Amino acid sequence: MVKLDDLLHDRRMTLTELADRVGLTLANLSILKTGKAKAIRFSTLAAICRELECQPGDLLSYQTD
């Protein structure tokens, strides 16, 4: 599960602002936000965590079906 919406809300940041800060397209970041992404590069994960001042575990969680 991707908790990007919660982190953005907590930091009063828009998805567009985050996309600009990390150098991703809004479309790609939206795919990640909705949980439809199949993979994420470590460099992208690091950039998101840097901008949101969080750890990867704050952004991603594992849930069984």
Secondary structure, DSSP 4 states (H G I P E B T S, - for coil): -B-HHHHHHHTT--HHHHHHHHT--HHHHHHHHTT--S---HHHHHHHHHHHT--HHHHB-----
